[in-house]
Amino acid sequence: MHIAEGFLPPLHAAAWTVLAAPFVVHGARAVVREVRRRPESRLLLAAAGAFVFVLSAIKLPSLTGSSSHPTGTGLGAVLFRPPVMAFLGTVVLLFQALLLGHGGLTTLGANAFSLAVVGPWVGYGLWRAVRPVAGVSAAIFAAMAAADLATYCTTSIQLALAFPDAHHGVAGAMVKFLSVFAVTQVPLAVIEGLLGVVVLRVLMSVAGPELDQLGVVDARGKANEHA
């Protein structure tokens, strides 16, 4: 998912930066509001960012010869809503580009749009849709897995737009990139969904009151309807 430094044509890199920027700015404001309203949430905010940093820094070889990694953004989207993750995810990508060489500064906008914008919104949408029907565990599984897959599908589209197939254009390139990134990501997305179930259960046991205040679950571990 980390598109490497200089890999995208300059016009594409600039366009994705422009598209991602409003979400990131709005997310920064959302983080400030969250901290002012609930100062006690700072630790959980930091943990959500660290969770994304650690998971998305793990590179696992895929069957196609590329590499894959979890994203972790679904959990933060459920806890703090997608706008917050737009900012946290971008900060994570910036540090990874500077410290780990994952991604890059010129491709930061494209990577942020896929991991920090699309992934969290898709994951949060699944959380809201699945939770009333199947409960908290199924909902967090769906949110984590969907955020993961949506990130890689978005990256595939970004690459297809930048490098269309010589014979079949953008559609042909999209099929190729999806087969490289999205299909091989399915098992990892399932694993990430299962990890999300475990992590949320741990948080419910050690930080129940905080989750209640955030509107995720109530004190009895049931999903709040207004979350």
C-alpha positions, 0 to 999 in steps of 0.5 A, a space after each residue: 500500500 505504501 507507494 514508493 517515493 517518486 513512483 507516481 507521476 508528478 501530476 498524479 501525486 499533486 492531485 492526490 495530495 489536493 484530494 487528501 488535504 481537506 480530510 487531513 485538515 478536518 481530521 486535525 481539527 477533530 483531534 483538537 476538539 476531541 482532546 479539549 472535550 475529553 482530555 482523558 482520551 489522549 492516551 487512547 488516541 496515542 494508542 490508536 495511532 501507535 496501533 496503525 504505525 506498528 501494523 502498517 510497518 509490518 511487511 509480509 511477502 505475498 504470493 505475487 512477489 509484492 508485499 502486504 501489511 495490515 493497516 489497523 485504521 478500522 479500530 481507530 475509526 470505530 473509536 474516534 470516527 474517521 476524521 480523526 483517523 485521517 489525521 492520525 493515519 497521515 502522521 503515521 505515514 509521514 513518520 514511516 516515510 521519514 524514519 522507515 523509508 516506507 512510502 515517500 513525501 511525494 506520494 504521501 497524499 496518495 498513501 494518506 487518501 487510501 489508508 487514512 481516508 478511504 479505509 477508515 470511512 469504509 470500515 466505519 460504514 461496515 461497523 455501523 451497518 453490521 453492529 445492530 444486526 450481528 453485534 459488536 464482535 462481528 461489527 469490529 471484524 467487518 470494520 477492520 477487514 473492510 478498512 484493510 481491503 478498501 485501502 489496497 483496492 484504492 491503491 490499485 485504482 491509484 496505480 491503474 490511473 497512473 499506469 494504464 495498460 497499453 492495450 486495455 487502458 485503465 480498466 485493464 491495469 486495474 484488473 492487474 493491480 487488484 490481482 496483485 494487491 487486493 486478492 492476496 490481501 484477503 487472508 491478511 484482512 481476515 487476520 486483521 479482523 480477528 485481531 480487531 475482535 481480540 483488541 476490542 475485547 481487551 479494551 472493553 475489559 480495561 477501558 470500559 468507561 472510556 469506550 462508554 464515553 466515546 459511544 462505542 459500547 456501554 458499561 455492560 459491553 453492549 454497543 451504544 445505539 448512538 455511536 
